[in-house]
Amino acid sequence: MDKTARRYTLLPAALIAVGLGVMAATAAFAGWLEHGSAIFLAMAESGLSWCF
């Protein structure tokens, strides 16, 4: 029974971690869509865009 109890305590923590990861990735993607061209132009002006 110890395995079952551990599984049910690990599952919510894993779901919360996955949910936070998805939220962070969504926010990063939305930020890139909003400011991507400005970021690229700023890097191109300083010459750093060729490093990537």
C-alpha positions in Angstrom: 0.0 0.0 0.0 2.9 2.3 0.4 3.5 2.4 -3.4 -0.1 3.4 -3.9 0.0 6.3 -1.4 3.3 7.5 -2.9 1.9 7.4 -6.4 -1.1 9.6 -5.4 1.1 12.1 -3.7 3.6 12.2 -6.6 1.0 12.6 -9.3 -0.4 16.1 -8.3 3.2 17.4 -7.9 4.1 16.2 -11.4 0.9 17.7 -12.9 1.6 21.0 -11.2 5.2 21.0 -12.5 4.1 20.2 -16.0 1.4 22.9 -15.9 3.9 25.5 -14.8 6.2 24.4 -17.6 3.5 24.7 -20.2 2.5 28.2 -18.8 6.1 29.4 -19.0 6.6 28.1 -22.5 3.4 29.7 -23.6 4.4 33.0 -22.1 7.8 32.8 -23.8 6.2 32.0 -27.1 3.7 34.9 -26.8 6.6 37.3 -25.9 8.5 36.1 -28.9 5.5 36.7 -31.2 5.0 40.2 -29.7 8.6 41.4 -29.6 10.6 39.0 -31.9 11.2 41.4 -34.7 12.5 44.1 -32.3 14.7 41.6 -30.5 16.2 40.5 -33.9 16.7 44.0 -35.1 18.4 45.0 -31.9 20.8 42.0 -32.1 21.4 42.7 -35.8 22.3 46.3 -35.1 24.9 45.2 -32.5 26.2 42.4 -34.6 25.3 39.6 -32.2 22.8 38.0 -34.5 25.5 36.3 -36.4 26.6 34.4 -33.3 23.5 32.3 -33.2 
